[in-house]
Amino acid sequence: MTTLTQSTTWKALKNHTSQLPHMRELFAQNPQRFEQMSVAACGLFLDYSKNRVNDETLKLLFSLAKEAKLSEKITAMFNGDVINNTEQRSVLHTALRSKATQTIIAEGANIVPEVQQTLAKMAKFVGSVQSGDWKGYTGKAITDIVSIGIGGSFLGPKIVSQALRPYWRDGLNCHFVANVDASSICEKLIHLNAETTLFVMSSKSFDTQETLTNTLSAKDWFLAQGASQQDVAKHFVAVTSNVAKATEFGMDANNIFPMWDWVGGRYSLWSAIGLPIALLIGMDNFIALLEGAHQMDEHFVNTPIEQNMPVIMAMLSVLYGNFHGAQAHVILTYDHNLRGLPAYFQQLDMESNGKSVTLDGTDVDYSTGPVIWGGEGTNGQHAYHQLLHQGTALIPADFIMPLQSHNPLGKHHDQLASNCFGQTQALMQGRTYDEALAELSNSPLDDAQIALIAKHKVMSGNKPSNTLLMNKLTPTTLGALIALYEHKTFVQGAIWQINSFDQWGVELGKQLGNDVLDRIGAKEGATQLDSSSNALINLYRQGQL
Ligand SMILES: O=P(O)(O)OC[C@H]1O[C@H](O)[C@H](O)[C@@H](O)[C@@H]1O
């Protein structure tokens, strides 16, 4: 039994939440609800009024945060304290977007100079590739980047590049290879010219099977196109914290961009892992991305928790996960360029808070990280919004939308916005039986049929949502948005007293996968494992059913 669930505040929340009226009633009681439950920060605007809260709920949630010593924990992270207790590491992705004048101590040294040196190395490299000064082995400029990496070494570069498509410099294209399934790399290489292709291999550990395999295959392809071993240095660069392994692999030491143990993979896009992003949008825009995140860092550190955007969003998630039984959370991006963002937040949140023991190893007796999923609006309305409106599961929703489009065309953006706002309204107010009957008042159906259809048209409403707006999706607002969710994830972990920065759960699958790989390649069929695993391996070995 943890102290958290035994606390007075926790018990008060349990009691309070069961007595709150429907959101329709909460809006009717307070015409100022929107004004009182919205907050602006760093170019973002959060409307959290469509939530199952009143002033008392918020007061209790903020008490929970204070009892968790949240402010002290925020300070500890930014100061470089070793808060990742199982790997004995600081957590300082925030240092990657710090100012050159700052001093941030990690492992006994000021890390800001090295961060700045790496940014300068990136800027020089990006400038030379974009200007055409960087030449391939036949003297041609680079036209295509192939980014090889997986997990945090893939999702950040991929999703941010996609989100900032309007900022791509002409003349450069980028292809992302992550999965070890050869289709991923083959379908890209087939269209590329080795003379003008640059491979960026990103792996913090330089020990991830998929990334190593893909990089070796890329190298084989490159050499098979007529290039020679000494040409590799012109076409392969690496981003890693394991410089020794990268050099051993054959990467030219001058082409290795460092990263550090105090940056978690899912928090690393701000480091040289973001090199593909910078190559596409330019270093000036990459710096703007960092600036947006830095602004959100400042907001997070300096703003009282009651007006603190990451804290508000985090405490609302704690409310639904721990007091309303919600086990999932949906991210709905009403912006085509943000279509990949739910997948990014999926790793950020689920790999951070998918834990079941507290920092001191006590089994939790409460829910922790929810299942994060989502997609772009309005597509989701034609796919899964039915469940959001009438399903039995409570799934809180974040709607994210810029007020201005990069492609203002006719009524498109009006329709996008009207759908976004209409959805949050429908989730909140639902439809009563009487309203359904009224809608059927002119129906030719008989009374029994009308009563039946009306019943099927009832929507309970009271479904919570946040609406996050920005003027326009720019590098700066995107940086602030991603940092917002990083800090939201941190706050939830702080409340749940878990380590949000290790990922022991991914180890076993890898170990067993390596064992299966050996059994697939063995002389004899598999017999030592469970009957299912033996059979599956042997089916694969025979290559057909
Ligand atoms: O960057 P790498 O060391 O290759 O790791 C790539 C990924 O591997 C694992 O799946 C970790 O759980 C991720 O957090 C990490 O981003």
The ligand as an SDF file (V2000), in Angstrom:
LIG
                    3D

 16 16  0  0  0  0  0  0  0  0999 V2000
   19.1530    5.5450  -29.9080 O   0  0  0  0  0  0  0  0  0  0  0  0
   19.3180    4.0710  -29.6100 P   0  0  0  0  0  0  0  0  0  0  0  0
   20.3330    3.8000  -28.5540 O   0  0  0  0  0  0  0  0  0  0  0  0
   19.5500    3.2830  -30.8730 O   0  0  0  0  0  0  0  0  0  0  0  0
   17.9440    3.5640  -28.9710 O   0  0  0  0  0  0  0  0  0  0  0  0
   16.7650    3.6010  -29.7470 C   0  0  0  0  0  0  0  0  0  0  0  0
   15.5870    3.2570  -28.8240 C   0  0  0  0  0  0  0  0  0  0  0  0
   15.8900    1.9850  -28.2170 O   0  0  0  0  0  0  0  0  0  0  0  0
   15.0370    1.5480  -27.1780 C   0  0  0  0  0  0  0  0  0  0  0  0
   13.8550    1.0900  -27.7590 O   0  0  0  0  0  0  0  0  0  0  0  0
   14.6940    2.5970  -26.1350 C   0  0  0  0  0  0  0  0  0  0  0  0
   13.6410    2.1260  -25.3330 O   0  0  0  0  0  0  0  0  0  0  0  0
   14.2990    3.9140  -26.7960 C   0  0  0  0  0  0  0  0  0  0  0  0
   14.1060    4.9060  -25.7920 O   0  0  0  0  0  0  0  0  0  0  0  0
   15.4050    4.3390  -27.7440 C   0  0  0  0  0  0  0  0  0  0  0  0
   15.0560    5.5820  -28.3450 O   0  0  0  0  0  0  0  0  0  0  0  0
  1  2  2  0
  2  3  1  0
  2  4  1  0
  2  5  1  0
  5  6  1  0
  6  7  1  0
  7  8  1  0
  7 15  1  0
  8  9  1  0
  9 10  1  0
  9 11  1  0
 11 12  1  0
 11 13  1  0
 13 14  1  0
 13 15  1  0
 15 16  1  0
M  END
$$$$
